[in-house]
Amino acid sequence: MTTDHTTADPTEDLVEIQQLLARYAVTITRGDIDGLLAVFTPDGTYSAFGDTYPLAEFPALVAAAPKGLFLTGTPAVELSGDTATGTQPLCFVDHSTHDLRIGYYQDTYLRTAEGWRLRTRAMTFIRRSGAHDSGRPHAYQRPVG
């Protein structure tokens, strides 16, 4: 449910979205799945590995993912009333090897009664070849059933 709370000063909205994205990075780095789920709308989705995953699949998706530091940059955000879009750079550092994965998120945001939330987040990886892609299809195996 959205309520038009458009502020006269878009800086407030931008700061709130930046804090939302900081919570995403901190909660996923710490393995705090409840905190991670809280930054999304109930119908939120994450796209990578050739597929789109609903919120209900996040716990298994996060459990299967490598662990480490999610280091994110300041997002470029375009506000439009109670919705927004954005792109945020990412450098992931694997905790055991310190290998890096780099790329960026393409996001949509929605203002809710609880404040700004991620509605969709799509990962694009930047490869050593310079290619930009969403990852290997089926890198995460969904449970059968």
JOTANOR-V895446 format. One record per helix or strand. SS is the DSSP state (A for helix, B for strand). FROM is the first residue (numbers start at 1). TO is the last residue. Records with the same first field share a line. If there is no record, write none. Layout:
# JOTANOR-V895446
SS=FROM-TO + FROM-TO
This chain:
# JOTANOR-V895446
A=10-30 + 33-38 + 55-64
B=40-48 + 51-54 + 68-72 + 76-80 + 83-94 + 100-112 + 115-126 + 132-133
